Amino acid sequence: MISILLIPLALCLILVLIHVFFGVHILRRGILFIDLALAQWAAFGYLVGYAYHVENPLMLLLCGFSATIVAALILAIIKPLFAAINLQEAIIGVMYILAAAAAMAFISSMGLEVHHLKSMFTGHLLFVQLNDLLLTMFLYTGVGFICFIFYNRLFRSQSQLSDFLFYTLFGLVVTSSVKLVGLLLVFSFLVIPVLSVFLFVKSIKMQTLLGWGIGVIASCLGLLLSIVFDIPPSLCVILVLCGMLVLGICAFLSLKRLGKLTEI
């Protein structure tokens, strides 16, 4: 039974590496729900592909990515209008609602089956194939290389072009991962590991390293518990991540009360 989880575990570890890295910067930018919005647009793109019987994996990926590019362009254009009055998150929320409503309306109008809607949220982590794993590894290696080469342009500049490039690159990551593990686990990997250590450490490097550690532990423990309790693996990993977040908050409050916090 454990051998069945080797590929899902490897995929989770790859997702942890890329999503925690982006998660640190997304939390610092104050655009927490950008992941949900772009993932929902990617899911809508996939639904369109399914409805028109697109079966080639690369073409399906392009369907989802095309939708995220549209969302990224809209967000980059209107960001200056609402960022000045601290309503950027509200616009991101509207983008999510729009994509979710469009997806459900599309499912209804095209007569798609309900499992397409479920797949948008939970994915199919347990049934990921080796070729999916290798493609994901290759794609994220390329994304990581681009992030390393153009780090200042992508993560430190505040121009509209930089925002669009950041949203697009992140959208590519989300597009590929949401198809495999679903919107819920993608959002969890992005936010929860970093949020669990955000109170303890302030440097980007330490937040990333500790976030990676929490994501790896949660993935291993969640997949093992999914066997024990017969819970879908993606949901079990999410529950473990949430549990670790609660533990982190409790530890922070305890250390703060004892006066033993040291900022890193």
ABEGO torsion letter per residue (X at the ends): XAAAAAAAAAAAAAAAAAAAAAAAAAAAAGBAAAAAAAAAAAAAAAAAAAAAGBABAAAAAAAAAAAAAAAAAAAAAAAAAAAAAGAAAAAAAAAAAAAAAAAAAAAAAAGBBAAAAAAAAAEBAAABBAAAAAAAAAAAAAAAAAAAAAAAAAAABABAAAAAAAAAAAAAAAAAAAAAAEAAAAAAAAAAAAAAAAAABABAAAAAAAAAAAAAAAAAAAAAAAAAAGBBAAAAAAAAAAAAAAAAAAAAAAAAAAGABBBX
